[in-house]
Amino acid sequence: MNEKTFHPSQEGVYANLRRMVRLCLLLLFAFLLPLMAGARPLEDEDPEQQITIRGKVTDGETLAGLAGVNVVVKGTTVGKITDSNGDFSIDVPGDNAILTFSFIGYVSQDVPVKGLTVVNVTLKSELTGLDEVVVVGYGTQKKATLTGAVSSIKSEQLSVTKNESVVNMLSGKLPGVRVVQKSAAPGTYNTLVDIRGMGTPLFVVDGVTRDLDYFARLDPTEIDNISVLKDGSAAIYGLRAANGVILVTTKSGTSQQGKVDITYAGNYSTQQFLYVPEGVDALNYMMLRNESIFQNFNNNYLVRQAPYFSQAQMQPYIDGKPSYNWMDAIFNKST
C-alpha cells in the first residue's frame, strides 16, 4: 500500500509546469544573448583610459564664474556646459586631448590636457567699441546703451584726410551725412551739408549753436569728437533740430601730473591746374583772327572788311621771329 498512484489530471499539471519552465529559460537566453555578444574580455579593453577633468571658467574682467560656456573635446562631439557658478566636469579619452572653451561674446580658447586633472580658464571679452562714450544732447552715453540713431567720429579718424575745410573731411566718414562742395575757389567755403537729404542741420560747438561757416573754419586738430543726431535723439534742441544736429566737442586740457603731451601734425602738398587750355603762337593767332573776319562775312553777308592783321605784321613771324608765351609767363606749373 506504499505505492503512490497519480491521477491523469495531475500528469497534465506537471506537463504544463515543465513547458512554462522551458519558456522562461528561452526568454532569459534571448535577453542575455545581445549583452553577451557585446561584451569584451578584459584583455581587449582600450589601454588609454578616460580621465575626468574638472575646473571653472571665469570672466576676464569681473573674475566671476561664467554659466553656459561650451566645453568640448576638440575633434569630437563630447562636450559639457558650465553650471551657474562656471564649474564643469568632463571625461576626456587621454592626455593628448584638447579642451575647447567657447562662449558668445568671448574669445574661444584651447587648453591641452597633458596630464592635468584641474583646468581653470579665464575668457576674455571680444566685444569692442561698446564702452565708447558718445555725445548725446547735453550729456554723454555709452554706445552699449544707446538706442537712437547717432554716429560719431574721433579726431584721429577726422585728421586722416587732409583738406582746407573740416566739412570736406567728413565726406564718406559718417553714415547718412552728405557733403557737397559747390566751389573750389581759394578761401571759399561754399559747401553744403545735409543729414539724410533733409537740409542743413543744426551745428552745436561746445554747447553753443553755430552756423556752417563757423564749423567749416575750425581747426580739425582742435576737435575732439563729432556726433551726428539723426532722429528723436535730437529732440532736445527743439524745432531747430528738424534736419538733425551735428555736435562738435573741442579738445580740453587734461590733468596728467608729471606727463607732457606734445602733438605735431605736418602736411606738405602741391597743387596743379588740370585741363588748362593751351594757347597758340603769334602767327597762328593772327591767321585765325583774319579767318574769323572772312568767315563772318561769308555767313552773315556783311560788308567785306579788311583783315585784322596785315601781311606786313605777319611777315616777321613767318620769317622766324619767336612768339612770347604768355601762359608760361602768367601761370606756374604748380603751387
C-alpha positions in Angstrom: 0.0 0.0 0.0 3.1 2.2 -0.1 2.8 2.8 -3.9 1.6 6.1 -5.0 -1.0 6.4 -7.6 -1.3 9.5 -9.9 -4.4 10.7 -11.3 -4.4 11.6 -15.0 -5.2 15.2 -14.2 -2.1 15.5 -12.1 0.1 14.4 -15.0 -1.3 17.3 -17.2 -0.4 19.8 -14.4 3.2 18.7 -14.3 3.5 18.8 -18.1 2.2 22.4 -18.2 4.7 23.3 -15.5 7.6 21.9 -17.4 6.6 23.8 -20.5 6.5 27.1 -18.5 10.0 26.5 -17.2 11.3 25.9 -20.7 9.6 29.1 -21.9 11.2 31.2 -19.2 14.6 29.8 -19.9 14.2 30.6 -23.6 13.1 34.2 -22.8 16.1 34.7 -20.4 18.5 33.3 -23.0 17.0 35.7 -25.7 17.5 38.7 -23.3 21.1 37.8 -22.3 22.3 36.9 -25.8 22.8 40.6 -27.1 24.6 41.5 -23.9 26.9 38.6 -24.2 27.6 39.4 -27.8 28.6 43.0 -27.0 30.7 42.1 -24.0 34.5 42.1 -24.4 37.0 40.2 -22.3 39.2 42.3 -20.0 42.3 41.8 -22.1 40.6 43.6 -25.1 40.0 46.8 -23.1 41.3 50.1 -24.6 44.7 50.7 -23.0 44.0 54.6 -23.0 41.7 55.1 -20.0 39.5 58.1 -19.7 40.4 61.0 -17.4 38.0 63.2 -15.6 38.8 66.9 -15.9 37.2 69.4 -13.5 37.6 73.2 -13.4 36.0 76.6 -13.5 35.5 79.2 -16.3 35.6 82.9 -15.2 35.2 86.3 -16.9 38.4 88.0 -17.7 37.2 91.4 -16.3 34.9 90.6 -13.4 36.5 87.2 -12.5 33.0 85.9 -11.9 32.0 82.4 -13.0 30.5 82.1 -16.5 27.5 79.9 -16.8 26.6 78.2 -20.1 30.2 78.0 -21.5 30.7 75.2 -24.0 33.5 72.8 -23.0 34.1 70.4 -25.9 36.8 67.8 -26.5 38.4 69.1 -29.7 37.7 67.0 -32.8 34.8 65.1 -31.1 31.2 65.7 -30.2 31.9 65.1 -26.4 31.1 68.2 -24.5 29.6 69.7 -21.4 28.2 73.1 -20.3 29.3 75.0 -17.2 26.8 75.4 -14.4 25.6 78.6 -12.8 28.9 79.0 -11.0 31.1 78.4 -14.0 32.1 74.9 -12.8 32.3 71.9 -15.1 33.4 68.2 -15.2 34.1 66.3 -18.3 35.7 62.9 -19.2 38.4 63.0 -21.9 39.9 60.0 -23.7 43.5 60.6 -22.6 46.4 63.0 -22.1 46.5 64.0 -25.7 43.0 65.5 -25.6 42.4 69.3 -26.1 39.6 71.1 -24.5 37.9 74.0 -26.4 36.1 76.7 -24.3 33.7 78.9 -26.3 31.0 81.4 -25.4 29.1 84.1 -27.2 30.9 87.4 -26.9 34.2 85.9 -25.7 37.4 84.7 -27.4 37.5 80.9 -27.7 40.4 79.2 -26.0 42.0 75.8 -26.5 43.7 74.1 -23.5 45.8 70.8 -23.9 45.1 68.3 -21.1 48.7 66.9 -20.8 48.2 65.1 -17.5 46.1 67.8 -15.9 43.0 67.0 -13.8 42.0 70.5 -12.9 41.7 73.2 -15.6 40.7 76.7 -14.7 40.1 79.1 -17.7 39.6 82.8 -17.9 37.9 84.0 -21.1 38.4 87.5 -22.5 35.6 89.6 -24.0 35.8 90.2 -27.7 33.2 93.0 -27.8 34.9 96.2 -28.8 33.6 99.7 -29.1 30.5 99.3 -26.8 32.2 101.3 -24.0 33.0 104.2 -26.2 31.3 107.4 -25.0 29.1 109.2 -27.5 27.9 112.8 -27.0 24.1 112.9 -26.9 22.3 116.2 -26.4 23.7 117.9 -23.3 25.4 114.8 -22.0 27.2 111.6 -22.9 26.1 108.0 -23.2 27.8 104.7 -23.8 27.3 103.0 -27.2 26.2 99.8 -25.5 23.1 101.6 -24.0 22.5 103.9 -27.0 19.2 103.3 -28.8 18.9 106.4 -31.0 20.5 106.9 -34.5 23.7 108.6 -33.5 27.0 108.4 -35.5 30.3 109.7 -34.1 33.9 110.2 -35.2 37.0 110.9 -33.3 39.7 113.4 -34.1 42.2 110.7 -35.1 39.7 109.5 -37.8 39.0 113.0 -38.9 42.6 114.1 -39.4 43.4 111.2 -41.7 42.1 113.2 -44.7 44.0 116.4 -45.5 41.7 119.3 -46.6 41.4 123.0 -46.1 37.9 122.6 -44.8 36.9 120.4 -41.9 33.5 119.9 -43.6 35.1 118.2 -46.6 36.9 115.9 -44.1 33.5 114.5 -43.1 32.8 113.3 -46.6 32.2 109.5 -46.6 33.0 109.0 -42.9 29.6 109.4 -41.2 26.6 107.4 -42.4 23.7 109.5 -43.5 25.8 112.7 -43.8 26.1 114.1 -47.3 28.7 116.7 -48.2 28.6 118.6 -51.5 31.4 121.1 -52.4 30.0 123.7 -54.8 33.2 125.8 -55.4 36.9 125.2 -55.4 37.9 128.8 -55.3 40.7 129.5 -52.7 39.3 130.7 -49.4 35.7 129.8 -50.4 33.8 127.6 -48.0 30.8 127.1 -50.3 29.9 123.5 -49.1 26.5 122.1 -48.4 25.9 119.5 -45.6 22.7 117.6 -45.0 21.6 114.6 -43.0 19.6 112.0 -44.9 18.8 114.7 -47.5 16.7 116.8 -45.1 18.6 120.1 -45.4 21.3 121.9 -43.4 21.5 120.5 -39.8 22.0 122.5 -36.6 25.6 122.9 -35.5 26.4 122.9 -31.8 30.0 123.6 -30.9 30.8 123.1 -27.2 27.2 123.6 -26.3 26.8 126.8 -28.4 24.8 126.9 -31.6 26.8 128.0 -34.6 26.4 128.2 -38.4 28.0 126.1 -41.1 30.7 128.7 -41.9 31.9 128.8 -38.3 32.2 125.0 -38.3 34.0 125.0 -41.7 36.7 127.3 -40.3 37.5 125.2 -37.3 40.9 123.6 -37.0 40.4 119.9 -37.3 43.3 119.2 -34.8 41.3 121.1 -32.2 38.3 118.9 -32.5 38.0 116.0 -30.0 34.9 114.3 -31.5 31.8 114.9 -33.6 28.4 113.3 -33.1 25.5 113.3 -35.5 22.0 113.1 -34.1 19.6 111.9 -36.8 16.3 111.1 -35.2 14.5 111.5 -31.9 17.8 111.8 -30.1 18.0 115.4 -31.4 14.6 116.4 -30.0 16.3 118.1 -27.0 17.2 121.0 -29.3 13.6 121.6 -30.3 12.3 122.8 -33.7 15.8 123.9 -34.9 16.8 120.2 -34.9 14.3 119.2 -37.5 17.1 118.5 -40.0 19.3 116.8 -37.4 22.1 118.0 -35.2 25.9 117.9 -35.5 27.6 118.2 -32.1 31.2 119.2 -32.0 33.3 118.9 -28.9 36.7 120.6 -29.0 39.7 119.4 -27.0 40.3 120.5 -23.5 43.2 120.2 -21.0 43.7 117.1 -19.0 45.3 116.7 -15.6 48.2 114.3 -16.0 50.7 115.1 -13.3 54.3 114.6 -14.4 53.4 113.9 -18.1 53.9 116.2 -21.1 51.7 115.7 -24.1 53.1 117.1 -27.4 51.4 116.6 -30.7 52.8 117.5 -34.1 51.0 117.3 -37.4 52.7 118.3 -40.6 51.3 118.4 -44.2 53.1 119.2 -47.4 51.2 119.2 -50.7 51.4 120.6 -54.2 48.6 121.8 -56.4 48.5 121.9 -60.2 46.0 123.2 -62.7 44.1 120.5 -64.7 42.8 120.9 -68.3 44.4 124.3 -68.9 43.8 125.3 -72.5 47.0 125.6 -74.5 47.4 128.9 -76.4 48.8 129.2 -80.0 51.8 131.2 -81.1 51.5 134.7 -82.6 51.4 133.7 -86.3 48.6 131.2 -85.8 46.7 133.7 -83.7 46.8 136.4 -86.4 45.8 133.9 -89.1 42.8 132.7 -87.0 41.8 136.2 -86.3 41.8 137.1 -90.0 39.9 133.9 -90.8 37.2 134.8 -88.3 36.5 138.0 -90.2 36.4 136.3 -93.5 34.1 133.6 -92.1 31.8 136.1 -90.5 31.4 137.9 -93.9 30.5 134.7 -95.7 27.9 133.6 -93.1 26.2 136.9 -92.5 26.6 138.6 -95.9 28.1 141.7 -94.3 30.2 144.3 -95.9 33.7 143.0 -96.6 36.2 144.1 -94.0 39.9 144.4 -94.2 42.0 141.7 -92.4 42.6 142.5 -88.8 46.4 141.8 -89.3 48.2 142.9 -92.4 50.7 140.8 -94.3 53.4 143.2 -93.1 52.6 142.4 -89.5 52.6 138.7 -90.1 55.8 138.6 -92.2 58.3 138.8 -89.3 56.8 135.7 -87.6 56.7 133.9 -91.0 60.4 134.6 -91.2 61.1 133.0 -87.8 60.5 135.7 -85.2 59.8 133.8 -81.9 56.4 134.4 -80.1 56.1 135.3 -76.5 54.4 132.5 -74.4 52.0 134.4 -72.1 50.6 131.3 -70.5 54.1 130.4 -69.1 54.6 134.0 -68.0 51.4 134.3 -66.1 50.8 130.8 -64.6 53.1 128.5 -62.7 53.0 124.8 -63.3 52.3 124.0 -59.6 52.0 125.8 -56.3 
